[in-house]
Amino acid sequence: MAITTSRRGSLPLLPLLSLLLPVPASAIDWLAKPSLRLRESYTDNALRAPPGKAQSDFITEIAPAIALIGTGPRLRVHLDYSWHKYLSGQRADTDNHELQASADAELVKDWFFIDANASVSRRNISPFGPQLIDDLPDTDNASTVRTMGISPYLRHRFRGLATAELRYTRNTVDSGGDLLSVHSDEMELLLSGEPRGTGWTWNASHDVRRTQDSKLAPVRMQRSSVGLRYPFSSKWSATASGGMEKEGYISASGKAPEGRFWSLGGVWTPSPRTSVAFSTGKRFFGTTYSLDATFLQRHTNWQLNYSENITTMPTQFSRLGNRDAGQLLDQLWRGIFPNARDRRLRIDAFLRYANSLGPERGAINYFSHRYFLQKQLKLTMARATAKSTMIAGITAVDRTAQTASGIDSGLLPGVEFGSEDRTRQIGGNVGWSWQASSRTSVNINAGYASVRSLSVPRRDNNITLTAGYTRILQPNMTASIDVRHTRHASNRGGDYRENGVSATLTMQF
């Protein structure tokens, strides 16, 4: 049963939401959906042991959860929280929390805004070795990561001149122990000029960020840039940008990570549903390229992205997962599910199933205190009709460490020293759901992830195949049966195969 309320003013919910108070006095609709999931699973390899040492086990999972959506003219809230208790015969009983929450509010009309987000999730400590499986208790290669961010900002449009934004952002990433604890404070000034003459526009920015890692000295990043966009026609525009940057970390090569940068590119928009933006340029680490393309059709949407940037693993942990896939599904489902809140709940449910049993969508992020040059190519496709939905993604990521590896020796004692100096990952994931009738549906998911070290001869492959059948027993009660096959192979040993079957009963209140 969905609990829907309409209330004037603010509603204290969680510490995260309290950051947004006082909420403007305007109508806010709240939709709360508490639920309980009971699952009984059988696995023939509970500990993900090599052949000949596998041990079977029955695992009971109890998972109460709540989904919360708040919508108003000047406030949006989304929260998806669950607690999982695992009762196992082969290992000690365990529990974990899963949270995805975000909120944004306009506190002073046209002037003062605030964004906030928080997450709690299980993550792989290393890209090598046993990987996470949703139904099974954690291995020694997994830990819980908590992230939180808050970003108040001032934004105002000065007619005829520019739109100005001054934003402060505080981000924290914590593993709950000594493995990882990082926080950053960032101040950014953005200026976006009003169109001039034939429609050309300009922009400028100045960004300063201070990062404190519990294992490292503070790092200060500074970046300033200006950009221009000139339209040649209704379909083509040219872009240019340039500036100065200083990353602040101590490079392993001894060369300071700073200097001037520039880029030249273009934007092609042949129709309102198709756009392609591309550029090339120079930064302190070499020639750079970027691509951002979107192609929207009636039932199928595509996104293709390529980027090159300096990043860290805590930064990757802080990014909202499945944003691209969620946006594509939202666009496709607007005609099928016109109610925005109902559509959001359905998107969350689909992506949760599509990701829960397969390899991590996109790049495998892992624990590290190092800075990396990351080159990433990502293709995402979403197809949705009244009867079926499919999400497919392919990701290729090349990461080259920019700082020394010694700082990570305590994080990954079981991994060969230097194996993460340079890694290359290729992954793919396909999730498909078919509505066989008004009460039954079939779900299939396939995932593949390959992680290769280019600094030492190591390569790990992960494959997961799942299939499930779901039936609505009552309006607020659903039963499902799922089967799973997982396989892990490495040229350094530790291979395993695992098969599982689970029966799940989900009740909504």
N, C-alpha and C positions, 0 to 999 in steps of 0.2 A: 504494500500500500504506500503510495506516495503521500507525503505530508507537505501540503502547500499552504503558505501563509502570505498575507500582504500586510505590511506594517510600515507606518510612517516613522522616519528617523533611523537611528542606529540600532543594531542588534549585536550584543557581545557574543562571539562564537568561540574563538580559539585565540591563543596568544598571537598567532600570525595575523588574524583579522583585526585584533586590537590595535595593530600598528596603523590601521587605516582610519581610526576614529579621531575626531567625530565625523561620521558620515553625513553628507548633506541631507537636509530634511526633504526627502522626496520619496515617492512610493518605491518600495523594494519588494520583489516577489522572491520567496525562498522555496526551494524544492529540496526536501530531504528524503533520501531513500536508504534506510537501514536494511541490512541483509545478513544472513548467516549461511555459510557454506560448510557442509560436512562432506568429507571425501575419504574414501578408503582406497588405498593403492597397494598394488603388489609389484615388486621389482625383483628381477633375478640377479641384480648386482647393486646392492644398496650402497656399497662403499666405493663403487667405480674401480674395482680391483682388476688386475690383468687376468687373462685367461687361466683357468685352473684354480684361481683363488676367489672367484665370485661367490657371494653369499646372498641368498634371497631374503626378503623381508616383507612384512606387511606394515604399512605406515598409515596412521590415522591423522587426518588434518581437521582442525576446528578453526574456522576463520570468520569471525564477525567483522562486518564492514559497514561503512556509511559513505554514501555519495551525496554531496551537497552543492547546490547551484543557487546563487543569488544574482538577480538581474534588476537593474534600475537605471534610470536616465544617467546617473553619474556614478554608478558602482557596479562592478562585476566580480563575482566570487566563484571559484570552482575548487572543490576539494574531493579527493578520492582516497579514503583511508581504510586499511584493513590490518588486522592482527592475526597472525598465523601461529597456531600451536601444533607441533608435530610430536606424535607418540610413536616411537620406533622400537623395534626389538633388537636391532643391531648396534644402535648408538644411544646415548643419553637423550632424553626428551629435550627438544629445543623449541624456541619461538622466535619470531621476528616480526617487524613492523614494515608496512609498505605505505608510503604517502606521496601523493602528488597534489600540490595545492598552489593556487595562484590567485591574485586579486589585484584590481586596479580601481582607483577612485579619483574623481575630480573634486577636490576639496574647496577650491575657490574658482568659480566659473571663469574659464578662459585664462587662468593664471597658474593655479597651484594644483599639482597632480602627485600621485604616489602609486608605485607598483610594488608588489611584494610576491615572493614565491618561496616555497619550501619543499623539500623532498626527503624521503627516507627509502633506501633501496639496497638490495644485496648486489655486490660488485665483485668481479674477479680481481684478486690481488696481482696476478701475473697473467699475460696472454697465453702463456704456455702451461701445459698440465691440464688436470680435470677442470671442466667448466660447469657453470651453474645449470641445474635442472630444477624447474619450479617445484615439482612434486617431491623432491628428495631433500634431506637435510644437507646443510652446507658441508663442503670439504675444507681442508686446511688452506685451500686456495681461494677462499671467499671471506668477505667481511662486509659489515654494514656501513654505508656511507650516508651521512646527513649533510644536506646543503640548505642554506637559507640566504635570501637576498632581499634587500629593501632599497628602494630607489625613489626618494622624493625629488621632484623637479619643478622648476618654473618654466612655463612656456607661454609665449604671447606673440601674436601677429601684429606687427607694426605696418599698417596698410601703406602700400606704395614703396616700402623699403625691404623688409625681411621678416621672417619668423625666427625668433630667438629662443633658445632652450638652454637652461643651466641645470645640470643634473648631477646629483651626488648618488653614488652607489656603494653599498656595503655588502660584500659577499663573504660567506664562510663555508668551508668544506671541512668535515670532521669525520674520522672513522671511529670515534668513541674510545680511542686508545692512543698508543704511541706511534701507530703506523702513519697517520696522516692528520695534520691539523694546520690549515691555511686560512688566512683571512686577508681581504684586500679592501682598500678605500680608494675610490676613484671620483674625480671631479672632471666634468666634461662640459665645454661650451660649444654649442652648435648654432650656426647662422645659415639660414636658407633664404637666398634672395628672391624677391618677386620677379616674375617674367618681365623682360625689357625688350623694347623694340620689336624685332622679328620673333621674339619668344625665347631668347637665350636666357639662361639662369646661372646663378653662381651659388657657391656654398663655401663655408669656412668652418674649421673646428680646431679646438685645442683641448688635449686630453692629458691628464696627469693621474697616474695610479701608483699607489704604494702597496706592495705585497709583503706580508709577513708569514714566512714558513717556520714552523717550530724547529726545523733542523737547519735553517739557513739564516744568513744575515738578511735584513730587509732589502728589497729591490724596488727601485723607483723607475717607472717608465714614463716617458714624455713624448708626445707626438703632436705636431701642428701641421695642418694641411689646408689647401685651397683647391677648389674645383670649378670647372665650367662645363656647361652643356649647351650645345648650339644645334638647333633643328634645321636640317636642310630641306625637309619636306614633312608631310604629315606622318610618314612612316620611318624616316631615318633621322638620327641625331648623332652628333659627334660629342665625345666626352674627353676631358683632360683634367689631370690633377697633379699636384706636386707638394712637397713639403719637407720637413725634417723629422727624424725620429731617433729615440735613444731608448733601447730596451732595458739597460741597466744591469743585466746579469753578467757574470764573469764567464766568458766563452772559453771552451776547452781548447780552441785553436789559438787563443791569445789575441785575436783580432777583436776590437771593440765592436759590439753589435749596435752600431749607430751610423747615421749619415743621411744624406739627401735621398729622396725617392721621387719618382714620377711615373705616370701611366697615361696611355692614350687608348681610346677605344670608341665603341659605338653602341647604339641602341636601335634595334629594328622592331617595330610594332606594326605588322601588316594588318592586324585586326585587334579589336578590344580583348580577344581571348587568346592571343598569341603575342609573346614578347621574347626577345633575345638580347641580352646585354653581354658584351665581351670587351676585354681590355688586355693590354700587355704593357710591361714597364720594367723598371729597375728598382731594386732595394739593396740594402747592404749585403744580403746573402746571394744576390744574383738576379737574373732575368725572371720575371713573374708573369703569370697568365691567370685570367679569371673568366668564368662563363656562368651565366645565370639565365636559363631558358625555361619558359612555361608554355604549355600547349593544352588548352582546355577544349574538350568536346562535350557532346550531350551526355554521354555515359562514361567517358574515359578522360582522365586528366594525367598529364605528364609533367615532371620536373627534372631538369638536368642541371647539375651544379659542379663547377670545378673551382677550387680555391687553393691558395698557398699562403701560409701564415705562420708566425711564431706563436706557439701555444704551450700550455702545460696540462697535465692530466686533471688537476683540480678545476681548471677552466672548463675542460670537457665534461666533467661531472656536473658542473653547474648549469649546463645547457638543458633546456626542456626537451625531454625525449619525445620522439614521434611527432614533432611539430609539423614537418612537411607532410607526412601521411595524414595527420589529422586535418590539416587545411584542405588537402585534396578531397577527402571524404566529405567535409563540411560543404564544399561547393557542390559536390555531386548529389548529396542527400537533401538539399534544400527543397527540391520539388517533391521528394518522396516523404520527408518528415519536416513539414513546415515549422513545427514548434521547435525553437532553438534549444530549449532545455532538454527536451526528449531526444533531439538529434545529438546533443553532446553526450548524453548517457549512452546512447547506442554506439557512438564512435569509441568511447572509452572501453565499452565491453568488447567490441570487436578487436581493437588493438591490444587489449590485455590478453585475449586468447591467442591472437596471432603471434605474440612475442613470448608468452609465458613458457612455452616448451621448446622453442627453437634457439639456435645461437643468437647472441646479442645482435639486434638489428644494426647495420652499419659497422663502424669500427669497434673492435673490442678495446674498451678503455680500462686501464689498469693503474695500480698505485705507483707513483713516481714523484720525486721531488725535482726532476730535471726539466729543462726547457727543450722543446723540440721544434724543428722545422717540419710542418705537416703539409703534405700535398694530398688533397682528397678529391676524388671524382665520385659523384653519387647520382644515380638515376632512380627515380621513384615513379611508380605508376599505380593509379587507383581506378578501378572500374566498378560501377554500382548501377544496379537495376532494382526493380521492385522485388525480384526473386533471388538475386545473388550479389555478392560483394567480393572483390579481390583486391589485395594490396601486394605489390611486388617491388622489390628493391635490390639494386646491385651497388656495392660500394667497393672502391679500391683506395687504399690509404698507404702512403709512404711516409714514415717518420724517421727523421735523422736527429739524434741528440746533439744539442748545442753546448751542454755543460757536462762535467766529468761524471762518471758512473759510480764513483766510490760512495756517494751519499745514499745510493739505493741498496747497498750491500745488506743492510739490516732489514730492508723491506722484503727482499726476495732471497732468503738464504738457500733455497732449494734450486735456484735457477743459475745457470752458468754465468760467471761474471762477464759482463760486456755483451750479453746476448741481445740486449735492448738498445745498443748503440745505434743500430739502424734496423727497423723492421718494415715488412711489407705485408699488408693484409688484403685479402680478397674475400668478399662475403656476398651471399645472396639469400633472400628470404621471400617465400611466397605464402600468403595466407588466403584461403578461399572459404566462403560460407555460402551455402545454398539453402534457401527456404523451401523445403520439399512440400510443406503444407502449412496451414495456419498454426499448427501446433508442433511441428517437427522441423528440424534443420540438421544439415550435415556440415562438418567443418574439417578442413584438411590444411595442414601446415607443413612446409618443408624448408629447412634451413641448412646452409653450408657456410663454414668459415675456415679460412686457411691463414695461418700466421707463420711467417718465415723470417728468421733472423738473417740479415745480410752481413753481419759482422762475425758470426760463428755459424758452423753448418748445422742449423736446427730448423725443422719445419713441423708444425702441428696442424692436423686437420680435424675438424669437428663436423659431424653430420647428424641432423635430427629430423625424423619423420613422424608426424602424428596424424591421427584421424579420430573424429569424434561424432557421436550421434546425440542430439539433444531433443527432449520432448517436454512440452509444457503440460504438467499434470493438473495444475489449477492456475488461476490467473496470477497467483503470487508464489508458485512453486514450480521449479524446473529440475528435471533429472537428466543426467548425461553419462555416457560411457565413452572413455577415451583409451586408445592404445598408442604406444610410443616405442620407437626404436632410436637409440642414440649410439654413436660410434665415435671414438677418439683414437687417432693414430699419430705417432711421432717417431721420427728417426732416432730419437734418444730414449726410446722405451716408454713404458707407462701406458701402452695401448689398452683399451677396454671396449667392451660392448655392453649395452644395457637395454633390456626390454621391460616395458611396464604396462600395466592396465589399471585404470582407476574408474570408480563409480562415484558420482558426485550428486548431491542434493542441495539445491540453492533455494532459500526461502527469503522473500522480501516482505517487509512489514510496513 
